[in-house]
Amino acid sequence: MKHHWILTAVLAVSSLLATAQEEAKDKAVISAASVDATNDWLMLGDDSTTAGSPVLRRLKVDQAAAIPSFFTNLPNGSFTLNKLGQSSATSGQVPTWNGTVWAAATPSGGSFSSLTGNPTDNAAMSSALSAKAASGTNADITAMTRGCVVVKSTGVESFNPLSADSDAARWTSFLAANTAATSGDTVRTCPGGFLVSSAVTLKANVHYEFGKSRFYLSSGVSSVYYFTISNSDDVTISGGLFDGASVNVGYGCFNVVGTSRRTRILNARFLNWPQGSAGTATLVFQAGGVVTYKHQSALVEGCFFEGNYTSIIAIQEAVSVNACTFSGCGRDIDYWPGGNGMLSATTFSATTATSVKIRDGNNDSHIIISGCKWADIAGTNSLQVDASANNGVTLSNCQFYSNSSTVGYLDISGAGFQMTGGILDAPLKNTASIGGRGSMTDVFIPASNAVMGWTGSNRALIAISGCYTPTGFWAKNDTGITSVTTTYTALDTDKTIFCDATSAAFTVTLPAAASNVGRIYVIQKTDSGGNAVTIDGNASETINGSTTASVSTQWQSYQIQSNGTNWTKIN
């Protein structure tokens, strides 16, 4: 048997990895023709040592393989030399497989801008970034990392990289994130501008964290509302600035419709939304429809509204507004006609029309207003309650201030208006017709003349108690004493009516006995003249069986009381 010995190391791709610095060794050149593939063996050694002894390997030559191909066909990625210097690599270089041999090369790679696909988690993103070489630019990395993110309920994040660092690209990234989001997820937008170019429907049980993002609108978009919540429960919007200044044909920002429940809009800013068609506003809550007014509920909290034509319309019931600020809007809140609302800890200033309007409807009013302040309202009304909105409005510890006797009114035409505590330094509007009765208790009135506009029969429908001015208690209606010189209809607040008929005889008409059971009036003639004062029962009601009674002499008086059907003289 012929044996061939290789006395020095020839490991890996021998010819390509040899260097000029390699120590000279004796090498046996073996040709394929001289190999007995059946019986010959090779003894291989390298120039490294272990405990001073060469490492030797004995290999059987495959029958079909020639010696050169044995070395050149080692698996890709295999190295048989332990020194990079043996591949002629210099500082910063690495061995690179070129398809045939290993060669020293400087690392290089493509641009980040060429990255495709959508990494679905942090590991994938890290891998994608690591696969890109140092030639990628900061802009490439920024575009990739500043897109919108979907945070799954498991905490895994799905990235939607920007195609460019532009407002249009950020909007496209948001649309992609919204499409990818499912119930329980959070959609988180990146800082910067978002050019809204189309309407979008938000998804149920998704939290939209808009943070420092600014959304503004393309003038070419004709959708009535740009963000719609339709038949979707538990949608939460937090943060973000929504600017309507560029809107030419659009009318509103958010529209809540269908059976949507528990909508929350938190810590957002809404600026410069223009006038739209009737029933439109910056935020519209109409879940349940205009007819049914279902108790769908919604919360607007910690938000700023500035320069909007109409900020909020509540068609649905149970819309609560808490700790918000309204400044320089046309109309701030319109309960139209949603009832069962809560309005608390909110400031209204410089409103150019009616600030808060409560309309009549299927189940109107039932509104609780607490701890709110109206200041320098430039429009007609700080608060307006329609005459037919008779289901009650309760105010507690609120402040009303107007530096004018002609604007900033309280128009409380509806029944069941109750104001407790607070400060009333604004006019009461002398409404033509009041739908019912109300009360004011423990209210401070800095300038009593501010409420004097609400006179006569209207003012008499307010039960006033414990109210005071800087100089003492305000008792305009407390005494129940009224002096008249002409025809008069007795009021709920009247107790004693002094009648001076010096100029002419006149009639005092009593209210309906049926609605004044137990009420007592004292009617007295105070002048010494011959003109009589006639007391007339309401409609066909009688006084001791007669339709009228007469007081004809000075100091003569009638004390009469209602039994629920007619009036009876009891003195």
RODO-2510 file (C-alpha; in nm, 4 decimals, decimal comma):
residues 571
     n   res          X          Y          Z
     1     m     0,0000     0,0000     0,0000
     2     k     0,1246     0,3403    -0,0895
     3     h     0,0979     0,5994     0,1864
     4     h     0,1118     0,9739     0,1469
     5     w     0,1951     1,1978     0,4443
     6     i     0,1224     1,5691     0,4726
     7     l     0,3690     1,7119     0,7218
     8     t     0,2115     2,0595     0,7712
     9     a    -0,1404     2,1916     0,8169
    10     v    -0,3606     2,2198     0,5139
    11     l    -0,7052     2,2816     0,6580
    12     a    -1,0021     2,4455     0,4794
    13     v    -0,9568     2,6106     0,1475
    14     s    -0,5731     2,5761     0,1357
    15     s    -0,4789     2,7934    -0,1566
    16     l    -0,7103     3,0885    -0,0641
    17     l    -0,6229     3,0952     0,3082
    18     a    -0,2432     3,0734     0,2760
    19     t    -0,0590     3,3974     0,3514
    20     a     0,2874     3,5353     0,3041
    21     q     0,3325     3,5305     0,6828
    22     e     0,2747     3,1546     0,7059
    23     e     0,5823     2,9616     0,8116
    24     a     0,7450     2,7670     0,5330
    25     k     0,6556     2,4028     0,5485
    26     d     0,7305     2,1050     0,3342
    27     k     0,4322     2,0211     0,1247
    28     a     0,3694     1,7128    -0,0778
    29     v     0,1883     1,7800    -0,4007
    30     i    -0,0480     1,5009    -0,4671
    31     s    -0,2299     1,4680    -0,7950
    32     a    -0,5570     1,2960    -0,8385
    33     a    -0,4030     1,0489    -1,0730
    34     s    -0,1674     0,9197    -0,8031
    35     v    -0,4386     0,8406    -0,5491
    36     d    -0,5694     0,4916    -0,4870
    37     a    -0,9157     0,5901    -0,3825
    38     t    -0,9922     0,2408    -0,2577
    39     n    -0,6963     0,1714    -0,0384
    40     d    -0,5094     0,4951     0,0315
    41     w    -0,5347     0,6975     0,3534
    42     l    -0,4318     1,0575     0,4279
    43     m    -0,2638     1,1776     0,7432
    44     l    -0,3387     1,5479     0,7999
    45     g    -0,1655     1,7739     1,0503
    46     d    -0,1875     2,1440     1,1368
    47     d     0,0653     2,3875     1,2707
    48     s    -0,1085     2,4399     1,6062
    49     t     0,0035     2,2315     1,8947
    50     t    -0,1540     2,0809     2,1956
    51     a     0,0922     2,0231     2,4768
    52     g     0,3698     2,0659     2,2207
    53     s     0,2523     1,7849     1,9956
    54     p     0,1116     1,8145     1,6434
    55     v    -0,2557     1,7395     1,5879
    56     l    -0,2907     1,4575     1,3373
    57     r    -0,6017     1,3344     1,1614
    58     r    -0,6232     1,0190     0,9495
    59     l    -0,8821     1,0283     0,6733
    60     k    -0,9970     0,7604     0,4260
    61     v    -1,0230     0,8882     0,0717
    62     d    -1,3687     0,8438    -0,0763
    63     q    -1,3723     0,6354    -0,3917
    64     a    -1,5443     0,9000    -0,5938
    65     a    -1,3562     1,2016    -0,4635
    66     a    -1,0315     1,3470    -0,5825
    67     i    -0,7961     1,5117    -0,3346
    68     p    -0,8462     1,8724    -0,4534
    69     s    -1,2262     1,8486    -0,4439
    70     f    -1,2100     1,7089    -0,0895
    71     f    -1,0691     2,0372     0,0324
    72     t    -1,2618     2,2761    -0,1913
    73     n    -1,6017     2,1184    -0,1162
    74     l    -1,5983     2,1708     0,2594
    75     p    -1,9411     2,2947     0,3830
    76     n    -2,0113     2,6637     0,3454
    77     g    -1,9184     2,8474     0,6638
    78     s    -1,6516     2,5974     0,7671
    79     f    -1,3099     2,7177     0,8755
    80     t    -1,0113     2,4919     0,9111
    81     l    -0,7615     2,7608     1,0097
    82     n    -0,7597     2,9193     1,3514
    83     k    -0,5955     3,2448     1,2508
    84     l    -0,7812     3,5142     1,0542
    85     g    -0,4426     3,6411     0,9450
    86     q    -0,4114     3,3292     0,7346
    87     s    -0,6966     3,4596     0,5114
    88     s    -0,5084     3,7828     0,4438
    89     a    -0,7690     3,9794     0,6381
    90     t    -0,6742     4,3192     0,7671
    91     s    -0,8254     4,5232     1,0508
    92     g    -1,2017     4,5537     1,0200
    93     q    -1,2353     4,2816     0,7577
    94     v    -1,4072     3,9462     0,7846
    95     p    -1,3936     3,6293     0,5774
    96     t    -1,6768     3,6340     0,3252
    97     w    -1,7957     3,3417     0,1140
    98     n    -1,8213     3,4526    -0,2468
    99     g    -1,9786     3,1357    -0,3751
   100     t    -1,6519     2,9626    -0,4538
   101     v    -1,3960     3,0473    -0,1885
   102     w    -1,3565     3,2420     0,1359
   103     a    -1,2152     3,5893     0,0837
   104     a    -1,1362     3,8829     0,3121
   105     a    -1,3870     4,1678     0,2741
   106     t    -1,5093     4,4840     0,4483
   107     p    -1,8677     4,4566     0,5860
   108     s    -2,1313     4,6330     0,3807
   109     g    -2,5049     4,6213     0,3460
   110     g    -2,8169     4,7786     0,2017
   111     s    -3,0156     5,0829     0,3097
   112     f    -3,2799     5,0799     0,5814
   113     s    -3,5127     5,2414     0,3357
   114     s    -3,5263     4,9148     0,1483
   115     l    -3,6696     4,7272     0,4439
   116     t    -3,9968     4,5593     0,3550
   117     g    -4,2582     4,3800     0,5541
   118     n    -4,4063     4,4549     0,8906
   119     p    -4,2134     4,3141     1,1876
   120     t    -4,4664     4,1842     1,4370
   121     d    -4,2773     4,2062     1,7619
   122     n    -3,9709     4,3488     1,9281
   123     a    -3,7567     4,0494     1,8383
   124     a    -3,8492     4,0782     1,4736
   125     m    -3,7817     4,4484     1,4727
   126     s    -3,4444     4,3961     1,6378
   127     s    -3,3598     4,1268     1,3869
   128     a    -3,4660     4,3441     1,0951
   129     l    -3,2560     4,6341     1,2164
   130     s    -2,9551     4,4128     1,2844
   131     a    -2,9730     4,2722     0,9343
   132     k    -2,9173     4,6167     0,7940
   133     a    -2,5636     4,7502     0,7694
   134     a    -2,4148     5,0658     0,9084
   135     s    -2,4719     5,2435     0,5809
   136     g    -2,8334     5,3079     0,6824
   137     t    -2,9064     5,6710     0,7676
   138     n    -3,0634     5,8216     1,0783
   139     a    -3,3609     5,9218     0,8677
   140     d    -3,4074     5,5597     0,7683
   141     i    -3,4101     5,4526     1,1301
   142     t    -3,6437     5,7405     1,2293
   143     a    -3,8923     5,6514     0,9590
   144     m    -3,8919     5,2956     1,0780
   145     t    -3,9217     5,3526     1,4493
   146     r    -4,1601     5,6522     1,4611
   147     g    -4,4600     5,4939     1,2962
   148     c    -4,7811     5,3990     1,4769
   149     v    -4,7791     5,0966     1,7033
   150     v    -5,0426     4,8416     1,7967
   151     v    -4,9884     4,7108     2,1487
   152     k    -5,1645     4,3765     2,1768
   153     s    -5,3428     4,2723     2,4930
   154     t    -5,0482     4,0355     2,5531
   155     g    -4,8022     4,3262     2,5490
   156     v    -4,6539     4,2335     2,2098
   157     e    -4,6077     4,5378     1,9874
   158     s    -4,6774     4,5496     1,6150
   159     f    -4,4987     4,8284     1,4280
   160     n    -4,6255     5,0142     1,1236
   161     p    -4,3152     5,1913     0,9872
   162     l    -4,3463     5,5191     0,8000
   163     s    -4,2808     5,5218     0,4271
   164     a    -4,1476     5,8755     0,4708
   165     d    -4,1100     6,1378     0,7403
   166     s    -4,4271     6,3265     0,6410
   167     d    -4,7732     6,4080     0,7765
   168     a    -4,9393     6,2058     0,5000
   169     a    -4,7219     5,9016     0,5792
   170     r    -4,8084     5,9256     0,9491
   171     w    -5,1811     5,9192     0,8634
   172     t    -5,1245     5,6125     0,6438
   173     s    -4,9388     5,4474     0,9312
   174     f    -5,2319     5,5195     1,1643
   175     l    -5,4815     5,3697     0,9193
   176     a    -5,2673     5,0547     0,9005
   177     a    -5,2504     5,0351     1,2798
   178     n    -5,6263     5,0832     1,3120
   179     t    -5,6857     4,8055     1,0582
   180     a    -5,4570     4,5705     1,2507
   181     a    -5,6090     4,6480     1,5932
   182     t    -5,8566     4,4111     1,7555
   183     s    -6,0567     4,4184     2,0792
   184     g    -5,8383     4,4798     2,3824
   185     d    -5,5535     4,6406     2,1863
   186     t    -5,4007     4,9878     2,2175
   187     v    -5,3193     5,1991     1,9110
   188     r    -5,0372     5,4406     1,9921
   189     t    -4,9498     5,7161     1,7468
   190     c    -4,6115     5,8785     1,7116
   191     p    -4,5469     6,2505     1,7692
   192     g    -4,5916     6,4850     1,4749
   193     g    -4,8572     6,5944     1,2299
   194     f    -5,1213     6,3697     1,0743
   195     l    -5,2862     6,4889     0,7543
   196     v    -5,6345     6,3378     0,7668
   197     s    -5,7234     6,2525     0,4106
   198     s    -6,0221     6,0238     0,4667
   199     a    -6,2852     5,9332     0,7235
   200     v    -6,2065     5,6439     0,9578
   201     t    -6,4175     5,4212     1,1826
   202     l    -6,2683     5,3403     1,5223
   203     k    -6,2940     4,9918     1,6728
   204     a    -6,4697     4,8582     1,9795
   205     n    -6,2736     4,8105     2,3032
   206     v    -5,9621     4,9754     2,1602
   207     h    -5,7700     5,2483     2,3401
   208     y    -5,6379     5,5149     2,1027
   209     e    -5,3401     5,6915     2,2620
   210     f    -5,2922     6,0009     2,0457
   211     g    -5,0454     6,1648     2,2843
   212     k    -4,8657     6,4575     2,1180
   213     s    -5,0038     6,3876     1,7712
   214     r    -5,1723     6,6718     1,5836
   215     f    -5,4517     6,5827     1,3432
   216     y    -5,5516     6,8349     1,0837
   217     l    -5,7698     6,7993     0,7824
   218     s    -5,7291     6,8065     0,4107
   219     s    -5,9522     7,0709     0,2589
   220     g    -6,0504     6,8255    -0,0105
   221     v    -6,2153     6,5772     0,2244
   222     s    -6,5938     6,5978     0,2150
   223     s    -6,6924     6,3570     0,4923
   224     v    -6,9217     6,5087     0,7522
   225     y    -6,7259     6,3426     1,0352
   226     y    -6,3679     6,2238     1,0297
   227     f    -6,3677     5,9838     1,3248
   228     t    -6,6776     5,7663     1,3678
   229     i    -6,7646     5,5307     1,6516
   230     s    -7,0504     5,3156     1,5266
   231     n    -7,2113     5,0322     1,7262
   232     s    -6,8833     4,9980     1,9156
   233     d    -6,8601     4,9831     2,2944
   234     d    -6,5724     5,0913     2,5174
   235     v    -6,3803     5,3097     2,2728
   236     t    -6,1309     5,5341     2,4521
   237     i    -5,9513     5,8335     2,2999
   238     s    -5,6783     5,9982     2,5047
   239     g    -5,4560     6,2908     2,4136
   240     g    -5,4077     6,4456     2,0731
   241     l    -5,4772     6,7833     1,9172
   242     f    -5,7589     6,7970     1,6602
   243     d    -5,7380     7,1129     1,4501
   244     g    -6,0311     7,2056     1,2280
   245     a    -5,8882     7,5323     1,0956
   246     s    -5,8310     7,3928     0,7456
   247     v    -6,1776     7,2414     0,7121
   248     n    -6,3706     7,3904     0,4258
   249     v    -6,6417     7,1331     0,3668
   250     g    -6,6231     6,9058     0,6689
   251     y    -6,8335     6,9681     0,9738
   252     g    -6,7206     6,7672     1,2719
   253     c    -6,4459     6,5653     1,4336
   254     f    -6,6024     6,2737     1,6295
   255     n    -6,9454     6,1195     1,5757
   256     v    -7,0772     5,8511     1,8124
   257     v    -7,3722     5,6609     1,6639
   258     g    -7,5663     5,3364     1,6814
   259     t    -7,5546     5,1358     2,0017
   260     s    -7,2125     5,2632     2,1088
   261     r    -7,1752     5,2639     2,4867
   262     r    -6,9178     5,3901     2,7348
   263     t    -6,7290     5,6146     2,4951
   264     r    -6,4486     5,8092     2,6671
   265     i    -6,2643     6,1137     2,5281
   266     l    -5,9877     6,2207     2,7652
   267     n    -5,7290     6,5002     2,7774
   268     a    -5,7671     6,6001     2,4135
   269     r    -5,7722     6,9447     2,2502
   270     f    -6,0222     7,0585     1,9863
   271     l    -5,9525     7,3856     1,8090
   272     n    -6,1131     7,6003     1,5392
   273     w    -6,3899     7,3710     1,4126
   274     p    -6,6193     7,5724     1,1830
   275     q    -6,9929     7,5958     1,1437
   276     g    -7,1653     7,3005     0,9850
   277     s    -7,5182     7,2033     0,9057
   278     a    -7,7851     7,1773     1,1764
   279     g    -7,7140     6,9063     1,4292
   280     t    -7,3409     6,8931     1,3650
   281     a    -7,0635     6,9862     1,6050
   282     t    -6,7040     6,9113     1,6925
   283     l    -6,8210     6,6173     1,9072
   284     v    -7,1639     6,4640     1,8527
   285     f    -7,3074     6,1903     2,0700
   286     q    -7,6174     6,0420     1,9102
   287     a    -7,5925     5,6733     1,9955
   288     g    -7,9416     5,5309     2,0257
   289     g    -8,0846     5,7648     1,7657
   290     v    -8,2845     6,0831     1,7718
   291     v    -8,6058     5,9082     1,8722
   292     t    -8,5118     5,6566     2,1392
   293     y    -8,2458     5,8504     2,3319
   294     k    -8,1018     5,5352     2,4806
   295     h    -7,8872     5,5457     2,7918
   296     q    -7,5666     5,4781     2,6047
   297     s    -7,3427     5,6956     2,8258
   298     a    -7,0266     5,8877     2,7345
   299     l    -6,7570     6,0816     2,9196
   300     v    -6,5612     6,3878     2,8065
   301     e    -6,2955     6,4715     3,0639
   302     g    -5,9954     6,7016     3,0898
   303     c    -6,0391     6,8381     2,7371
   304     f    -5,9858     7,1864     2,5920
   305     f    -6,2238     7,3441     2,3389
   306     e    -6,1281     7,6704     2,1749
   307     g    -6,2655     7,8664     1,8806
   308     n    -6,5216     7,6041     1,7750
   309     y    -6,8601     7,6974     1,6327
   310     t    -7,0365     7,4286     1,8389
   311     s    -6,8215     7,2082     2,0603
   312     i    -7,0530     6,9330     2,1907
   313     i    -7,4013     6,8146     2,0973
   314     a    -7,5535     6,5478     2,3224
   315     i    -7,8461     6,3837     2,1468
   316     q    -7,8058     6,0611     2,3412
   317     e    -7,8554     6,0456     2,7156
   318     a    -7,6052     6,0226     2,9988
   319     v    -7,3292     6,2358     2,8473
   320     s    -7,1003     6,3627     3,1236
   321     v    -6,8541     6,6517     3,0855
   322     n    -6,5977     6,6899     3,3627
   323     a    -6,3000     6,9194     3,4251
   324     c    -6,3013     7,0711     3,0762
   325     t    -6,2276     7,4239     2,9526
   326     f    -6,4244     7,6091     2,6836
   327     s    -6,2930     7,9378     2,5473
   328     g    -6,4130     8,1601     2,2649
   329     c    -6,6552     7,9088     2,1141
   330     g    -6,9908     7,9874     1,9555
   331     r    -7,1843     7,7330     2,1589
   332     d    -7,0182     7,5131     2,4171
   333     i    -7,2636     7,2328     2,5022
   334     d    -7,6032     7,1630     2,3512
   335     y    -7,8097     6,8970     2,5270
   336     w    -8,0243     6,8423     2,2219
   337     p    -8,2234     6,6914     2,3781
   338     g    -8,0204     6,4322     2,5680
   339     g    -8,1096     6,4100     2,9330
   340     n    -7,9521     6,2603     3,2445
   341     g    -7,6273     6,4452     3,1826
   342     m    -7,3607     6,5512     3,4312
   343     l    -7,1620     6,8737     3,3977
   344     s    -6,8968     6,9376     3,6621
   345     a    -6,5807     7,1369     3,7397
   346     t    -6,5844     7,3030     3,3978
   347     t    -6,5029     7,6597     3,2939
   348     f    -6,6757     7,8573     3,0181
   349     s    -6,5428     8,1921     2,8962
   350     a    -6,5896     8,4376     2,6084
   351     t    -6,8638     8,2317     2,4437
   352     t    -7,0145     8,4229     2,1520
   353     a    -7,3639     8,2622     2,1568
   354     t    -7,5484     8,0518     2,4157
   355     s    -7,2916     7,8693     2,6264
   356     v    -7,4972     7,5742     2,7575
   357     k    -7,8403     7,5035     2,6155
   358     i    -8,0834     7,2442     2,7545
   359     r    -8,3614     7,1660     2,5100
   360     d    -8,6926     6,9896     2,5526
   361     g    -8,7459     6,6420     2,4128
   362     n    -8,8588     6,2878     2,4783
   363     n    -8,6708     6,2592     2,8077
   364     d    -8,5042     6,5960     2,8463
   365     s    -8,3358     6,7675     3,1385
   366     h    -8,2526     6,5665     3,4508
   367     i    -7,9228     6,7555     3,4290
   368     i    -7,6892     6,8012     3,7268
   369     i    -7,4455     7,0937     3,7033
   370     s    -7,1924     7,1404     3,9827
   371     g    -6,8803     7,3442     4,0474
   372     c    -6,8838     7,5189     3,7077
   373     k    -6,7996     7,8779     3,6175
   374     w    -6,9175     8,1119     3,3433
   375     a    -6,7117     8,4282     3,2910
   376     d    -6,7402     8,7153     3,0420
   377     i    -6,9935     8,5402     2,8215
   378     a    -7,0331     8,7585     2,5133
   379     g    -7,3432     8,5809     2,3832
   380     t    -7,7020     8,6048     2,4988
   381     n    -7,7121     8,3237     2,7549
   382     s    -7,4684     8,1645     2,9956
   383     l    -7,7269     7,8941     3,0580
   384     q    -8,0573     7,8443     2,8813
   385     v    -8,3294     7,5984     2,9829
   386     d    -8,6112     7,5807     2,7294
   387     a    -8,9616     7,6545     2,8560
   388     s    -9,0783     7,3019     2,7727
   389     a    -8,7771     7,1329     2,9349
   390     n    -8,9663     7,0665     3,2559
   391     n    -8,7876     6,7652     3,4033
   392     g    -8,5504     6,9600     3,6231
   393     v    -8,2016     7,1104     3,6204
   394     t    -7,9985     7,1233     3,9413
   395     l    -7,7131     7,3715     3,9925
   396     s    -7,4858     7,3605     4,2945
   397     n    -7,1914     7,5843     4,3832
   398     c    -7,1679     7,7419     4,0384
   399     q    -7,0542     8,0935     3,9508
   400     f    -7,1993     8,3224     3,6860
   401     y    -7,0244     8,6460     3,5961
   402     s    -7,1037     8,9012     3,3288
   403     n    -6,9764     9,2556     3,3070
   404     s    -7,2853     9,3556     3,1131
   405     s    -7,6515     9,3882     3,1977
   406     t    -7,7522     9,2765     2,8502
   407     v    -7,5486     8,9579     2,7885
   408     g    -7,4576     8,6476     2,9833
   409     y    -7,8151     8,5904     3,1033
   410     l    -7,9547     8,2969     3,2891
   411     d    -8,2591     8,1995     3,0864
   412     i    -8,4329     7,9504     3,3137
   413     s    -8,7690     7,9167     3,1461
   414     g    -8,8122     7,5457     3,2187
   415     a    -8,9633     7,4019     3,5335
   416     g    -8,7713     7,2429     3,8158
   417     f    -8,4711     7,4763     3,8060
   418     q    -8,2927     7,4595     4,1413
   419     m    -7,9863     7,6679     4,2245
   420     t    -7,8117     7,6027     4,5549
   421     g    -7,5045     7,7921     4,6679
   422     g    -7,2665     7,9664     4,4340
   423     i    -7,2536     8,3223     4,3013
   424     l    -7,4985     8,4923     4,0673
   425     d    -7,3359     8,8027     3,9199
   426     a    -7,5179     8,7917     3,5884
   427     p    -7,8667     8,8961     3,4744
   428     l    -8,1750     8,6775     3,4928
   429     k    -8,3428     8,6971     3,1538
   430     n    -8,6976     8,8298     3,1622
   431     t    -8,8378     8,5446     2,9558
   432     a    -9,1785     8,5969     2,7990
   433     s    -9,3191     8,2740     2,9363
   434     i    -9,1863     8,0422     3,2055
   435     g    -9,2885     7,6807     3,1946
   436     g    -9,2752     7,6128     3,5648
   437     r    -9,1344     7,6923     3,9048
   438     g    -8,7856     7,6963     4,0482
   439     s    -8,5859     7,7932     4,3533
   440     m    -8,2718     7,9771     4,4608
   441     t    -8,1182     7,8935     4,7971
   442     d    -7,8096     8,0335     4,9707
   443     v    -7,6881     8,2160     4,6604
   444     f    -7,4607     8,5206     4,6885
   445     i    -7,5702     8,8080     4,4611
   446     p    -7,2906     9,0708     4,4408
   447     a    -7,5079     9,3160     4,2464
   448     s    -7,8761     9,2683     4,3171
   449     n    -7,9744     9,4822     4,0213
   450     a    -7,8413     9,2049     3,7997
   451     v    -8,1448     8,9939     3,8779
   452     m    -8,3977     9,2725     3,8573
   453     g    -8,4524     9,2036     3,4883
   454     w    -8,6532     8,9004     3,5946
   455     t    -8,9554     9,0872     3,7197
   456     g    -9,3277     9,0517     3,7688
   457     s    -9,4983     8,7170     3,7285
   458     n    -9,1812     8,5465     3,6060
   459     r    -8,9670     8,6406     3,9040
   460     a    -9,2450     8,5451     4,1371
   461     l    -9,2208     8,1826     4,0232
   462     i    -8,8776     8,1512     4,1863
   463     a    -8,8820     8,0580     4,5519
   464     i    -8,5964     8,2565     4,7063
   465     s    -8,4521     8,1751     5,0470
   466     g    -8,1255     8,2478     5,2216
   467     c    -7,9895     8,4531     4,9316
   468     y    -7,7869     8,7579     5,0200
   469     t    -7,6030     9,0633     4,8887
   470     p    -7,3055     9,2568     5,0296
   471     t    -7,5496     9,4678     5,2320
   472     g    -7,7744     9,1949     5,3633
   473     f    -8,0269     8,9332     5,2668
   474     w    -8,1984     8,9643     4,9314
   475     a    -8,5669     8,9439     5,0095
   476     k    -8,7297     9,0481     4,6857
   477     n    -8,9648     8,7541     4,7071
   478     d    -8,9292     8,6478     5,0690
   479     t    -9,1965     8,8660     5,2336
   480     g    -9,4851     8,7753     5,0095
   481     i    -9,6180     9,1320     5,0352
   482     t    -9,7371     9,2910     4,7123
   483     s    -9,8863     9,6345     4,6546
   484     v   -10,0981     9,6922     4,3442
   485     t   -10,2891     9,9849     4,1916
   486     t   -10,4386     9,8110     3,8897
   487     t   -10,5703     9,4786     3,7672
   488     y   -10,3612     9,1957     3,9083
   489     t   -10,3411     8,8137     3,9153
   490     a   -10,2293     8,6635     4,2457
   491     l    -9,9013     8,4690     4,2310
   492     d    -9,7656     8,1662     4,4115
   493     t    -9,5254     8,3867     4,6056
   494     d    -9,7906     8,6333     4,7188
   495     k    -9,9230     8,6195     5,0740
   496     t   -10,0726     8,9634     5,1323
   497     i   -10,1976     9,1914     4,8549
   498     f   -10,2472     9,5590     4,9399
   499     c   -10,4872     9,7266     4,6936
   500     d   -10,4935    10,1036     4,6305
   501     a   -10,7977    10,1857     4,4130
   502     t   -10,7647    10,5625     4,4348
   503     s   -10,7342    10,6029     4,0590
   504     a   -10,9892    10,3454     3,9532
   505     a   -11,1639    10,0292     4,0541
   506     f   -10,9869     9,7058     3,9490
   507     t   -10,9972     9,3268     3,9890
   508     v   -10,7648     9,0843     4,1635
   509     t   -10,7920     8,7386     4,0034
   510     l   -10,7138     8,4279     4,2052
   511     p   -10,5148     8,1339     4,0654
   512     a   -10,6732     7,7924     4,0112
   513     a   -10,7900     7,6426     4,3383
   514     a   -10,7144     7,2881     4,2203
   515     s   -10,3411     7,3599     4,1930
   516     n   -10,3246     7,5633     4,5161
   517     v   -10,4815     7,3409     4,7786
   518     g   -10,4499     7,5009     5,1230
   519     r   -10,3082     7,8297     4,9958
   520     i   -10,4166     8,1396     5,1885
   521     y   -10,4336     8,4958     5,0540
   522     v   -10,5075     8,8178     5,2432
   523     i   -10,6487     9,0913     5,0181
   524     q   -10,6969     9,4376     5,1700
   525     k   -10,8186     9,7772     5,0404
   526     t   -10,5825    10,0527     5,1628
   527     d   -10,7332    10,3743     5,0208
   528     s   -11,0284    10,5725     5,1521
   529     g   -11,1871    10,6368     4,8138
   530     g   -11,5114    10,4966     4,6846
   531     n   -11,3675    10,2640     4,4195
   532     a   -11,4131     9,8971     4,5039
   533     v   -11,1684     9,6110     4,4582
   534     t   -11,3232     9,2966     4,3090
   535     i   -11,1866     8,9500     4,3940
   536     d   -11,2523     8,7039     4,1119
   537     g   -11,2211     8,3262     4,1303
   538     n   -11,0329     8,1502     3,8546
   539     a   -11,2627     8,0738     3,5606
   540     s   -11,5855     7,9359     3,7098
   541     e   -11,4459     7,8826     4,0591
   542     t   -11,6348     8,0492     4,3427
   543     i   -11,5673     8,2392     4,6653
   544     n   -11,8150     8,1288     4,9332
   545     g   -12,0428     8,0178     4,6536
   546     s   -12,0217     8,3387     4,4508
   547     t   -11,8038     8,3947     4,1453
   548     t   -11,6727     8,7224     4,2933
   549     a   -11,6348     8,9118     4,6206
   550     s   -11,6024     9,2860     4,6764
   551     v   -11,3849     9,4955     4,9110
   552     s   -11,5251     9,8498     4,9191
   553     t   -11,4094    10,0263     5,2388
   554     q   -11,0670    10,1265     5,3680
   555     w   -10,8833     9,8545     5,5665
   556     q   -11,1468     9,5983     5,4800
   557     s   -10,9804     9,2662     5,4018
   558     y   -11,0633     8,9156     5,2822
   559     q   -10,8663     8,6123     5,4064
   560     i   -10,9459     8,3306     5,1698
   561     q   -10,8195     7,9724     5,1338
   562     s   -10,8379     7,7094     4,8608
   563     n   -11,0070     7,3765     4,9347
   564     g   -10,8897     7,2287     4,6084
   565     t   -11,2115     7,3029     4,4223
   566     n   -11,3116     7,6576     4,5151
   567     w   -11,2141     7,9399     4,7539
   568     t   -11,3538     8,0000     5,1030
   569     k   -11,3559     8,3234     5,3108
   570     i   -11,2128     8,2275     5,6507
   571     n   -11,2073     8,5629     5,8438
***
